[in-house]
Amino acid sequence: MARILAVANQKGGVAKTTTVVNVAAALAEAGQRVLVVDLDAQACATFSLGLDPEDLERSGADAFMAATPRIPVADLITTTEDGVDLLPAAIDLAGADRALAGVVGREYVVRDALKPVVDGYDWILLDCSPSLGIVTINALTAADEVLVPLQCETLSHRGVGQLMETIADVQRLTNPRLRIAGVLPTLFDGRTTHAKAVLADLGPRYGVRVFTPISRSIRFAEAPAAGRSILATARGSRGADDYRRLAVELTDS
């Protein structure tokens, strides 16, 4: 059965999608069977793995919020050039919070939709939107673990406490098995005293594991234009090696 990892932070620009795409590619490179589930209407993970969301006839929204009967997830999954399977997103996912608001058991829609494919993967990575809406609650309810990317800047701390409270509510109400895998420092520039000070503060502040930081690199901005991970576009780069290391750290945790 797959380990289901939600990558979540309601703050935008902290490298959630970059983390999902590249750690998925690193896990696949190591021989793991990986499914990426894009739960963000901006569909950045979908685009970063080589699909144009505007060209999709169907997306994950058809499995999560279409009128009954919903389309099975297995019929919507596609294989990407990075060796990672993808359940893509499109703009129609933007209405998911509103569409699910009146649904009985709305917190369990994603979990239940994924059940038929869980045994086919070693890892399922959920790319969450920058919000704490119903779809993100669904991701946390479906997940075994949550990874919190956090930029090494003071303002990135804002809102993380709220996310931790939301995780605690999910643990209490809908998913008692959910655990926090840890915080992932991203966009890290070890040359600055400020970044190093923020990094040193993360463990004591949140009381969770702090993974090895992901270095800031222009290579991360270049990779989505090719529709590939950084492991494909800059295999020998420091950023690629950072995500290979994260894949090992996650696997061993």
Summary of the structure (lengths in Angstrom):
residues: 253
radius of gyration: 17.0
end to end distance: 16.4
largest distance: 55.0
contacts: 877
relative contact order: 0.20
helix: 48%
strand: 15%
